[in-house]
Amino acid sequence: MFPESAKQRQTDLYPAYRSVDAVTLPQEQELTLRDLLQMFRRRRMIVYGAAGVMFGLGILYCVLSTRRYEAAGTIQVQKESSDGLDLDTLTGTGSSTVDALNADINMQTQASILQSDTLALRVVHNLKLEDTPEFHHKANPLMAWVGSFLPQDPPEPAGDLDKSPRRQANVLRIFHKNLSVKPVAGTRLIEVDYLDRDPKLAAAVVNELVRELVDYTFETRYKATEAASESLSKQLAELRARSEGLQAQVAQMQRESGIYSIGTTDAQGREQAYSAILDQFQRAATTLSDASQNRILKEAIYQAAKTGDAEMLSSLAGNALGGSSSSGITNSLGTIQTLRGQEAALQGQLDQMKTKFGPGYPKISETEANIGGLEHSIQQEVSRIGQRARNDYLVANETFKDAKQNYDQQKVKADALNDKAIQYTITRQEADDSRTLYEDLLKRLKEAGILQGLKSSTITVVDEALVPVKPKKPNVPLYLAGALAFGLFLGGAGVLVVDTLDDTVQDASAIEQMGLPLIGVLPRLTGSKRAIEIRSNPKSRYSEMVRNLRSVLTRAKTGVVPKVILITSAVPGEGKTTLSTNLAASFVQQGKRVLLLEADMRRPAIRANMGLPGNGGLSLLLTGQSQEDAIFVHPQMPGLFLLPEGAVPAFPSELLESDRMRELLMHLREEFDVIVIDAPPVLPVADARVLSEMSDLTIQLARFGVTTKTAMRRAHDLLTVYSKRPVGIVLNGVAEGSGAYHDYYGYHDFNQWGKGKSKEGTRENA
């Protein structure tokens, strides 16, 4: 429809306003914590409402519910044995680990007994609880009516609960529901609590239940002791006979083993005994040890003598080996040592003479002959020592063999005696243990007869239940806090559901995520629609935002200001006329001649808001009727000219699409600096789409919390497809304190907006 050069020119002039074919839709973003916080801030009234309703219901429940009092008592469970005979001491199972385990089991057992049906029925019978209001069963009328059509159970007799199963089950259900039994961790204490409408009755139930537990515990222990006594009486006779038999067997084994008791004990308290076999075995072991040592010494001397080394044999004379030899060998060793000494003396004299007199000295030959004689004598003595050492070794070896044979014989006898001694010791220990057990059990059995006559119990009352002063239920702080928390939860869930189903525009980021060009955000305007806000209250939030929008519209790259600005919306009631009036007034404040043109001929508003007389206006100009007074001048703003709608024609769209409308706009472009057109909504009629083609710029309004995203997208698509003129989105009617200001401008407080650079400045420069 339009040449490519026109599209390029528009993009260059207003780069922030791209046509729909140039917009790339962003991908859907994930929900962040910031998004959730904004969502709850927008829908906070839902949260407040749900929390308030639930808090009110909590208050109503606390006011109307029945007061219930809780009485509490504390008992101590003392340590006890498994029965009246205290058999744990005899069996040796009283270790610390077992005691701790038994204590825990005992605590749990007593707690379970307190919650048993047996004690409950006793308390109900003793206190006649079935006649109290707490136990009166109030049948649901609806359930009674439904039950009338079902098969009926046979009627139960009044009186004893044992003969009325349904009544008994109902009584037990109510009793257990009101009863609480809690063992105190790390102690032997159990806390018993009971709820009832009557505080005195609640205390009476706790005390009666504790008394029944004491009686039940005594009865159980008494019966256990009596049963154990009867059983042990039958077994003691067998145990005594067995003990006597073991003693006789011990005496017989002692006679057969040959071990005799001396009658004394050693330092460890063990009995001293004598055995002839053990005494012979000990002597044989000593003899074998001496023979083995003697054989080793004789063999060492014999091996030394076999070498024939006189020097070595001479050295044996003064050590242990020489001292342990026979007298002949000892004498020979002494002789060899003497001869070696003489030989050494002669050798010294010989060396001295050779040195002093020379080899030819006559006494040298004589001395050498004497040395040779000594050598011969030494060799003879060595030979005699060898023969004597061999004989000594053979004798010692035979002696060792005899001692070894005797030792082996005695060892066999000692081993046989040891086996008998082991069996004797085992049998004797068994006989002693049997007798000890018999004596202890006999003692316990005699004590059990006394215990049966004593009324003792392991249950001690620490704190009796007192009549409570304050009701336990309803717990007002807890119930109100729970109601408030549940209300906040319901409110949060409602916020998620409502926000998911709500398709209206709730923040600026939603528009940007749809890929639409957002050029401004306007706050909700309060007050009279007839007044021009930017003139009557120039420092208001709305006025500042309108001036900010005007700045955005005039910040084109070439500096060219759009002359014809069309303002429309997707549906009626989104603030088009208010924005048109204030935007036109903002241009007047810059010193420009501005024309505010009413193009909504179906639902006009400018004439009524400005109080303009007559019925002349745009429609009469387009039909060719001369209307010199069709354009009015605003009395307080001389630069603002007003062109109302005129008489409503039969076909406004055809009139606005006519050539006369184009010619009129071209004529008005020459007379005015800026023309602001207040157009009808896009979706109901086609007027805005027709006018957008004749305008330089189109502003599409979307009302915060009113305009749906579907309608906004559809209107924007119609405008951009029908005309290639730039189309920008302005979010109007944003509630004060909402996150839209912070998201778009970066400030929570509008009063601080003008003190720093806002995000809009960045958007404009972009």
C-alpha positions in Angstrom: 0.0 0.0 0.0 2.9 2.4 0.8 6.2 2.6 -1.0 9.3 1.3 0.6 10.8 4.7 0.8 7.9 5.9 3.0 8.4 3.0 5.4 12.1 3.7 5.6 11.4 7.4 6.3 9.1 6.6 9.2 11.6 4.3 10.8 14.3 6.9 10.5 12.1 9.6 12.1 10.7 7.5 14.9 13.0 4.5 15.5 11.2 3.6 18.7 7.9 3.0 16.8 8.4 0.1 14.5 5.7 -1.5 12.4 4.4 -5.0 13.3 6.4 -6.7 10.6 9.6 -5.3 12.1 8.9 -6.5 15.7 10.4 -9.7 16.9 8.2 -11.2 19.7 10.3 -12.2 22.7 10.2 -15.7 24.0 8.0 -16.3 27.1 10.0 -15.6 30.3 10.1 -17.7 33.4 8.3 -16.5 36.5 10.8 -15.0 38.9 10.5 -14.0 42.6 10.2 -10.4 41.6 7.3 -11.3 39.4 5.6 -13.1 42.3 6.1 -10.1 44.6 4.6 -7.8 42.1 1.7 -10.2 41.6 0.9 -10.3 45.3 1.3 -6.5 45.5 -1.3 -6.0 42.7 -3.7 -8.5 44.2 -3.1 -7.7 47.9 -6.8 -7.1 48.5 -7.5 -10.7 47.8 -4.9 -11.8 50.4 -6.3 -9.2 52.9 -9.9 -10.4 52.2 -9.1 -14.1 52.6 -7.0 -13.5 55.7 -9.7 -11.3 57.2 -12.5 -13.8 56.5 -10.5 -16.7 58.0 -9.5 -14.6 61.0 -13.2 -13.7 61.6 -14.2 -17.3 61.3 -11.5 -18.2 63.8 -12.8 -15.6 66.2 -16.4 -16.9 65.7 -15.2 -20.5 66.4 -13.4 -19.5 69.6 -16.5 -17.6 70.8 -18.9 -20.4 70.0 -16.9 -23.5 70.8 -17.2 -25.4 74.1 -14.6 -24.7 76.8 -12.6 -27.8 77.6 -10.3 -28.1 80.6 -7.2 -30.3 80.8 -6.0 -31.9 84.1 -2.5 -33.2 84.3 -0.8 -35.7 86.7 2.7 -37.1 86.8 3.8 -40.6 88.0 7.3 -42.2 88.4 8.0 -45.8 87.3 10.6 -47.2 89.5 13.0 -50.0 88.6 11.7 -53.5 89.1 12.8 -57.1 88.3 10.9 -59.4 86.0 9.2 -61.2 89.0 9.1 -61.2 92.8 12.0 -63.5 93.1 14.6 -61.1 91.6 15.9 -63.8 89.3 17.9 -61.3 87.2 20.5 -61.2 90.0 21.0 -64.9 89.8 21.2 -65.1 86.0 23.7 -62.2 85.7 21.6 -60.1 83.3 21.8 -56.9 85.4 24.3 -55.0 83.2 23.9 -51.3 82.5 23.0 -51.8 78.9 20.3 -54.3 79.7 19.0 -52.2 82.6 18.6 -49.2 80.2 16.8 -51.3 77.7 14.6 -52.8 80.3 13.8 -49.4 81.8 12.7 -48.1 78.3 10.6 -51.2 77.7 9.0 -50.8 81.2 8.2 -47.1 80.5 6.5 -48.0 77.2 4.7 -50.9 78.8 3.3 -48.7 81.7 2.2 -46.0 79.2 0.4 -48.6 77.1 -1.3 -50.0 80.2 -2.5 -46.5 81.0 -4.1 -46.3 77.6 -5.6 -49.8 77.7 -9.3 -50.6 77.5 -9.2 -52.4 80.8 -8.2 -49.4 82.9 -10.5 -47.2 80.8 -13.6 -49.3 81.5 -12.7 -49.4 85.2 -12.5 -45.6 85.4 -15.7 -45.2 83.4 -17.5 -47.5 85.8 -16.1 -46.0 89.0 -16.8 -42.4 88.0 -20.0 -43.1 86.1 -18.6 -41.2 83.1 -21.3 -42.5 80.7 -23.8 -40.3 82.5 -21.7 -37.1 81.9 -22.4 -34.6 79.1 -19.1 -35.5 77.4 -20.2 -39.1 76.8 -23.7 -38.3 75.6 -23.8 -39.3 71.9 -25.6 -36.7 69.8 -26.7 -38.3 66.6 -26.5 -36.3 63.3 -30.1 -35.9 62.0 -29.0 -36.5 58.5 -27.1 -39.6 59.4 -30.0 -40.8 61.5 -32.4 -40.3 58.5 -30.0 -42.2 56.2 -29.6 -44.9 58.8 -33.3 -45.4 59.0 -33.2 -47.0 55.5 -30.3 -49.4 56.4 -30.6 -52.7 58.3 -30.8 -52.0 62.0 -28.7 -53.8 64.7 -30.7 -55.4 67.5 -31.3 -53.1 70.5 -28.7 -53.3 73.3 -29.7 -53.7 76.9 -29.1 -50.9 79.3 -26.8 -51.3 82.3 -23.6 -53.2 82.1 -21.3 -52.1 79.3 -19.9 -55.6 78.8 -23.3 -56.6 77.4 -23.5 -53.6 75.1 -20.7 -53.7 72.5 -21.7 -50.5 70.6 -22.1 -48.4 73.8 -18.8 -49.8 75.0 -17.0 -48.9 71.8 -18.5 -45.4 71.8 -17.4 -44.8 75.5 -13.9 -46.1 74.8 -13.6 -44.0 71.7 -14.5 -40.8 73.6 -12.3 -41.7 76.6 -9.2 -42.4 74.5 -9.8 -39.3 72.4 -9.6 -37.1 75.5 -6.8 -39.0 77.2 -3.1 -38.3 76.5 -0.2 -40.3 78.0 3.3 -39.0 77.3 6.6 -40.5 78.8 9.1 -37.8 79.6 12.2 -38.4 77.6 15.4 -39.1 79.7 13.4 -39.8 82.9 11.2 -42.4 84.5 8.3 -40.0 84.6 5.0 -40.4 82.7 2.6 -37.4 82.2 -1.1 -38.2 82.1 -3.5 -35.6 80.7 -7.3 -35.7 80.3 -9.7 -33.2 78.6 -13.3 -32.6 79.8 -15.9 -29.9 79.9 -15.9 -30.2 83.7 -12.5 -29.2 85.3 -13.2 -31.2 88.5 -14.2 -34.3 86.5 -11.0 -34.0 84.4 -8.8 -34.1 87.6 -10.9 -36.9 89.0 -10.4 -39.0 85.9 -6.6 -38.6 86.0 -6.3 -39.5 89.7 -8.6 -42.5 89.3 -6.7 -43.8 86.3 -3.4 -43.6 88.3 -4.9 -45.5 91.2 -6.2 -48.2 88.9 -2.7 -48.4 87.4 -1.2 -48.9 90.9 -3.7 -51.7 91.7 -3.2 -53.4 88.3 0.6 -53.4 88.7 0.4 -54.9 92.2 -2.0 -57.6 91.0 0.2 -58.5 88.1 3.4 -58.7 90.3 1.6 -60.7 92.9 0.4 -63.2 90.4 3.8 -63.4 88.7 5.5 -64.1 92.1 3.0 -66.7 93.1 3.3 -68.5 89.7 7.1 -68.4 89.9 7.1 -69.8 93.5 5.0 -72.7 92.5 7.2 -73.5 89.5 10.4 -73.3 91.5 9.1 -75.5 94.3 8.7 -78.3 91.8 12.2 -77.8 90.3 14.1 -77.4 93.6 13.9 -81.1 94.4 15.3 -82.0 91.0 18.1 -79.4 91.4 19.0 -80.8 94.8 19.2 -84.4 93.6 21.4 -83.3 90.7 23.7 -81.3 93.0 24.2 -84.3 95.3 24.9 -86.6 92.4 27.6 -84.2 91.0 29.3 -84.1 94.5 29.5 -87.9 94.6 30.9 -88.0 91.1 33.6 -85.5 92.1 34.7 -87.6 95.0 34.9 -90.7 92.8 37.0 -88.9 90.2 39.4 -87.6 92.9 40.1 -91.2 94.1 40.6 -92.5 90.5 43.0 -89.7 89.6 45.4 -90.2 92.5 45.3 -86.5 93.4 45.3 -85.9 97.2 44.2 -82.6 98.8 46.8 -81.2 101.3 44.1 -79.0 103.0 45.9 -75.7 102.4 45.4 -72.9 99.8 47.9 -70.8 97.8 48.0 -66.9 97.6 45.2 -66.9 95.0 43.0 -69.0 97.3 43.3 -72.2 95.2 43.4 -75.6 97.0 46.8 -77.3 97.3 47.0 -80.9 96.1 49.7 -83.7 95.8 50.2 -86.4 93.1 53.0 -89.1 93.0 52.9 -89.3 89.2 53.4 -85.5 88.8 56.3 -85.7 91.3 58.1 -88.5 89.3 57.5 -86.6 86.0 59.1 -83.6 87.5 62.2 -85.5 88.6 62.5 -87.2 85.2 62.4 -83.8 83.5 65.2 -82.6 85.7 67.4 -85.6 85.0 66.8 -85.3 81.3 67.8 -81.6 81.4 71.1 -82.4 83.2 72.0 -85.3 80.9 71.3 -83.2 77.8 73.6 -80.4 79.1 76.4 -82.9 80.0 76.2 -84.5 76.5 76.5 -81.2 74.8 79.7 -80.3 76.8 81.3 -83.7 76.3 80.6 -83.5 72.6 82.2 -80.0 72.4 85.4 -81.2 74.1 85.5 -84.3 71.8 85.2 -82.2 68.7 88.0 -79.9 69.9 90.2 -82.8 70.6 89.6 -84.3 67.2 91.2 -81.2 65.6 94.6 -82.0 67.3 95.2 -78.3 67.8 97.3 -78.1 71.0 96.9 -74.3 71.1 93.1 -74.7 71.2 93.2 -77.5 73.8 95.6 -75.3 75.9 92.9 -72.6 75.9 90.2 -75.0 77.3 92.1 -75.4 80.5 90.8 -72.1 81.9 87.2 -72.0 80.7 83.9 -73.8 81.5 84.4 -76.6 79.0 87.7 -77.6 80.7 86.1 -77.4 84.1 83.3 -79.8 83.2 85.7 -82.5 81.8 86.9 -85.6 83.6 89.9 -85.4 85.9 92.2 -87.1 83.3 91.4 -84.7 80.6 91.7 -81.8 83.0 95.2 -83.0 84.1 96.2 -83.4 80.4 95.0 -80.0 79.6 97.1 -78.6 82.5 100.1 -80.5 81.3 99.8 -79.1 77.8 99.4 -75.6 79.1 102.7 -76.1 81.2 104.6 -77.6 78.3 103.4 -74.7 76.1 104.8 -72.3 78.6 108.2 -74.0 78.7 108.3 -74.1 75.0 107.6 -70.4 74.8 110.4 -69.7 77.3 113.0 -71.8 75.3 111.9 -70.2 72.1 112.5 -66.8 73.6 116.0 -67.9 74.7 116.7 -69.3 71.3 115.8 -66.1 69.6 117.9 -64.1 72.0 121.0 -66.3 71.4 120.6 -66.1 67.7 120.5 -62.4 67.8 123.3 -62.0 70.3 125.8 -64.8 69.3 124.7 -65.7 65.8 123.6 -69.1 64.4 126.9 -70.8 65.1 126.6 -70.6 68.8 126.9 -74.1 70.4 124.0 -73.9 72.8 121.6 -73.0 70.0 121.5 -76.7 68.8 120.9 -77.9 72.4 118.0 -75.4 72.8 116.4 -76.4 69.6 116.6 -80.1 70.6 114.9 -79.3 73.9 112.1 -77.4 72.0 111.6 -80.4 69.7 111.2 -82.7 72.8 108.6 -80.4 74.2 106.6 -80.5 70.9 106.7 -84.3 71.0 105.4 -84.4 74.6 102.6 -82.0 73.7 101.5 -84.2 70.8 101.4 -87.2 73.1 99.2 -85.4 75.5 96.9 -84.3 72.7 96.5 -87.9 71.6 95.6 -89.0 75.1 93.1 -86.2 75.5 91.3 -87.2 72.3 90.9 -90.8 73.4 89.6 -89.8 76.8 87.2 -87.2 75.3 85.7 -89.8 73.0 85.1 -92.2 75.9 83.5 -89.4 77.9 81.2 -88.4 75.0 80.0 -92.0 74.5 79.2 -92.4 78.2 77.3 -89.0 78.3 75.3 -89.9 75.1 74.1 -93.2 76.6 73.1 -91.5 79.8 71.0 -89.0 77.8 69.2 -91.7 76.0 68.2 -93.5 79.2 67.0 -90.2 80.7 65.0 -89.4 77.6 63.3 -92.8 77.6 62.4 -92.4 81.3 61.0 -88.9 80.6 58.8 -90.1 77.8 57.3 -92.8 80.0 56.6 -90.3 82.8 55.1 -87.8 80.3 52.5 -90.3 79.1 51.4 -91.0 82.6 51.3 -87.2 83.4 49.2 -86.5 80.2 46.7 -89.2 81.2 46.5 -87.7 84.7 46.0 -84.2 83.2 42.9 -85.3 81.2 41.5 -86.7 84.4 42.3 -83.5 86.3 40.5 -81.4 83.7 37.4 -83.5 83.8 37.6 -83.5 87.6 37.9 -79.6 87.6 34.9 -79.2 85.2 32.8 -81.6 87.2 33.7 -80.0 90.5 32.9 -76.5 89.2 29.5 -77.7 87.9 28.8 -79.3 91.2 29.7 -76.1 93.1 27.5 -73.9 90.7 24.6 -76.3 91.1 24.8 -76.2 94.8 25.1 -72.4 94.9 22.1 -72.0 92.6 20.1 -74.4 94.7 20.9 -72.5 97.9 20.1 -69.1 96.3 16.8 -70.3 94.9 15.8 -71.8 98.2 16.5 -68.4 99.8 14.4 -66.5 97.2 11.6 -69.0 97.5 11.5 -68.3 101.3 11.5 -64.6 100.6 8.7 -64.9 98.1 6.3 -66.1 100.8 6.9 -62.8 102.6 6.5 -60.7 99.4 3.1 -62.3 98.7 1.8 -60.6 101.9 3.1 -57.2 101.1 1.1 -54.7 98.9 4.0 -52.9 97.1 4.1 -51.2 93.8 6.7 -49.6 91.5 4.4 -46.7 90.6 4.8 -43.5 92.6 2.6 -40.5 92.2 4.8 -37.4 91.8 2.0 -34.9 91.1 -1.7 -35.5 91.6 -4.0 -33.9 89.1 -5.3 -30.5 90.3 -8.5 -28.9 89.1 -7.5 -26.7 86.1 -8.3 -23.0 86.2 -8.0 -22.0 82.6 -9.5 -23.9 79.6 -7.1 -25.8 77.4 -9.3 -25.5 74.3 -10.0 -23.5 72.4 -6.4 -22.2 72.3 -7.3 -18.7 71.2 -3.8 -17.5 70.1 -3.0 -20.7 68.3 -6.4 -21.0 66.6 -6.4 -17.3 65.5 -2.8 -17.6 64.2 -3.7 -20.8 62.3 -6.8 -19.1 60.9 -4.7 -16.1 59.8 -2.0 -18.4 58.3 -4.7 -20.4 56.5 -6.3 -17.2 55.2 -3.0 -16.0 53.9 -2.5 -19.3 52.2 -5.9 -19.2 50.6 -5.3 -15.6 49.6 -2.0 -16.5 48.0 -3.6 -19.4 46.2 -6.4 -17.1 45.1 -3.9 -14.5 43.8 -2.2 -17.2 41.7 -5.5 -18.4 40.3 -6.9 -14.9 39.6 -3.7 -13.6 38.1 -3.5 -16.7 35.9 -7.0 -16.3 34.6 -6.8 -12.4 34.4 -5.9 -11.3 30.9 -5.9 -7.6 31.6 -2.7 -5.5 31.5 -1.3 -5.3 35.0 2.2 -3.8 34.5 4.4 -2.3 31.9 6.6 -5.3 31.5 3.6 -7.3 30.3 3.3 -5.0 27.3 7.1 -5.2 26.6 7.0 -9.0 26.8 4.3 -9.0 24.1 6.8 -7.2 21.8 4.7 -4.0 21.7 6.4 -0.5 21.8 5.6 1.0 25.2 6.2 4.8 25.1 4.7 6.0 28.4 2.9 5.2 31.6 0.2 7.6 33.0 -1.2 7.5 36.6 -4.8 7.3 37.5 -6.4 10.7 37.3 -8.9 11.8 39.9 -11.2 14.8 39.8 -13.4 16.5 37.2 -13.0 15.4 33.6 -13.9 18.9 32.5 -10.7 20.5 33.9 -7.4 20.3 32.0 -5.1 18.7 34.5 -1.9 20.0 33.1 -3.2 23.5 33.4 -5.0 23.4 36.7 -2.4 21.2 38.5 0.8 21.4 36.5 2.9 19.7 39.2 0.7 16.6 39.6 1.9 13.2 38.6 -0.4 13.0 35.7 0.9 16.4 34.3 4.5 15.3 34.6 3.8 12.0 32.8 2.0 13.9 30.0 5.0 16.2 29.6 7.3 13.2 29.6 5.1 11.6 26.8 5.3 14.9 24.9 9.1 14.7 25.2 9.1 11.2 23.8 7.0 12.2 20.8 9.3 15.1 19.9 12.6 13.2 20.2 12.9 12.0 16.7 16.4 11.6 15.1 15.8 14.4 12.6 14.1 16.7 15.2 10.9 16.8 13.1 7.8 17.0 15.4 4.8 15.0 14.2 2.0 17.4 13.2 -0.9 15.0 13.3 -1.1 12.8 16.4 -4.0 10.3 16.6 -5.1 9.0 20.0 -7.2 5.9 20.2 -7.7 2.7 22.2 -8.9 -0.9 21.8 -12.2 -0.4 23.6 -14.1 2.6 25.0 -13.5 4.0 28.4 -9.7 3.9 28.4 -9.0 7.7 28.7 -8.6 8.9 25.1 -10.3 12.2 25.5 -8.5 13.1 28.7 -5.1 12.3 27.2 -5.9 14.1 24.0 -6.9 17.3 25.9 -3.9 17.3 28.2 -1.4 16.4 25.5 -2.7 19.2 23.3 -2.4 21.6 26.3 1.2 20.5 26.9 2.1 21.5 23.3 0.4 24.9 23.9 2.6 25.4 26.9 5.6 25.1 24.5 4.2 28.1 22.6 2.7 26.1 19.7 -0.7 26.6 17.9 -2.5 23.3 18.6 -5.8 22.0 17.3 -7.7 19.4 19.3 -10.0 17.6 16.8 -12.9 15.5 18.0 -13.2 12.5 15.5 -15.4 10.3 17.7 -18.8 11.1 16.3 -20.6 8.3 18.1 -19.6 9.1 21.6 -18.2 12.7 21.6 -16.9 14.3 24.8 -14.9 17.4 24.0 -17.9 19.7 23.5 -19.5 18.6 26.8 -16.2 18.8 28.7 -15.2 22.2 27.3 -18.8 23.6 27.5 -18.8 24.6 23.7 -22.1 26.1 22.4 -24.0 25.1 19.2 -23.8 21.9 17.2 -21.3 22.9 14.5 -18.1 21.0 14.0 -16.2 18.4 11.9 -19.2 16.6 10.4 -20.6 19.8 8.9 -17.2 20.8 7.5 -16.9 17.4 5.8 -20.4 17.6 4.3 -19.5 20.9 2.6 -21.4 23.2 4.8 -19.7 26.5 5.6 -18.9 26.7 9.2 -16.7 29.7 9.9 -17.3 29.4 13.7 -16.7 25.6 13.8 -13.3 26.0 15.4 -13.3 27.4 19.0 -10.5 29.0 21.0 -10.1 27.9 24.6 -10.8 30.9 26.8 -7.9 30.3 29.2 -5.4 28.9 26.7 -5.3 31.1 23.6 -3.0 28.7 21.7 -5.5 25.8 22.0 -8.1 25.5 19.3 -11.0 23.1 19.5 -12.8 21.4 16.6 -15.8 19.4 18.0 -17.6 16.6 16.3 -20.6 18.4 14.9 -23.9 16.7 14.1 -23.7 12.9 14.2 -23.8 11.6 10.5 -25.4 8.4 9.4 -22.1 6.9 8.3 -19.2 8.4 10.2 -16.6 5.9 8.7 -17.3 6.9 5.1 -17.2 10.5 6.1 -13.9 10.2 7.8 -12.4 8.2 4.9 -13.5 10.7 2.3 -11.2 13.0 0.3 -12.7 16.0 2.1 -11.2 14.7 5.3 -7.8 14.4 3.7 -8.1 17.9 2.2 -9.2 19.3 5.5 -6.2 17.8 7.3 -3.8 19.1 4.7 -5.3 22.6 5.1 -5.2 22.3 8.9 -1.5 21.2 8.8 -0.7 24.6 7.3 -2.6 26.6 10.0 -1.5 24.7 13.1 1.8 23.4 14.5 0.3 20.3 16.1 -3.1 18.5 15.5 -4.3 16.1 18.2 -7.1 13.8 17.0 -9.4 12.2 19.6 -10.4 9.0 17.7 -13.0 6.3 18.4 -11.8 2.9 19.7 -10.2 0.5 17.2 -12.1 -2.8 17.7 -15.8 -1.6 17.7 -15.5 0.6 14.6 -13.1 1.3 11.7 -12.8 5.0 12.2 -9.5 4.9 14.0 -7.9 2.6 11.4 -8.9 5.1 8.6 -7.6 8.1 10.5 -4.3 6.4 11.4 -3.3 6.4 7.7 -3.8 10.2 7.6 -1.8 10.8 10.8 1.9 11.0 11.4 1.8 9.1 14.6 -0.8 6.9 16.5 -1.0 6.5 20.2 -2.9 3.5 21.4 -4.1 3.7 25.0 -4.3 0.6 27.3 -6.0 1.1 30.6 -4.3 -0.5 33.6 -6.4 -3.5 34.9 -9.2 -2.9 32.3 -7.8 -3.5 28.8 -7.1 -7.2 28.1 -3.9 -8.3 26.4 -5.9 -9.9 23.6 -7.8 -6.7 22.8 -4.6 -4.6 23.0 -2.7 -7.0 20.7 -5.6 -7.2 18.2 -6.1 -3.4 18.1 -2.3 -2.9 17.6 -2.3 -5.5 14.8 -5.2 -3.8 13.0 -3.5 -0.4 13.2 -0.1 -1.6 12.0 -1.5 -3.8 9.3 -3.9 -1.2 8.0 -1.5 1.7 8.1 2.3 1.8 8.2 2.4 4.8 10.5 4.2 4.4 13.8 2.0 3.1 16.6 3.0 3.5 20.3 1.4 2.1 23.4 0.6 4.2 26.5 -0.4 2.5 29.7 -3.1 4.7 31.3 -4.8 4.7 34.7 -2.0 3.0 36.7 -2.9 2.9 40.4 -0.8 4.8 42.8 1.7 2.6 44.7 1.6 -0.1 42.1 4.8 -1.6 40.6 4.2 -0.1 37.1 5.9 3.2 38.1 8.9 1.4 39.5 9.2 -1.0 36.6 9.0 1.7 34.0 10.7 4.8 35.6 12.8 3.1 38.3 11.4 5.0 41.3 8.8 4.0 43.9 8.2 7.6 45.0 7.1 9.9 42.2 8.2 13.0 44.1 11.8 11.8 43.7 11.3 11.1 40.0 12.4 14.5 38.9 15.5 14.5 41.1 17.3 11.8 39.1 17.4 10.4 35.6 14.5 8.0 34.9 14.4 5.0 32.7 12.4 7.0 30.2 15.4 9.0 29.4 17.2 5.8 28.4 14.2 4.8 26.3 14.1 8.1 24.5 17.8 8.0 23.6 17.2 4.5 22.4 
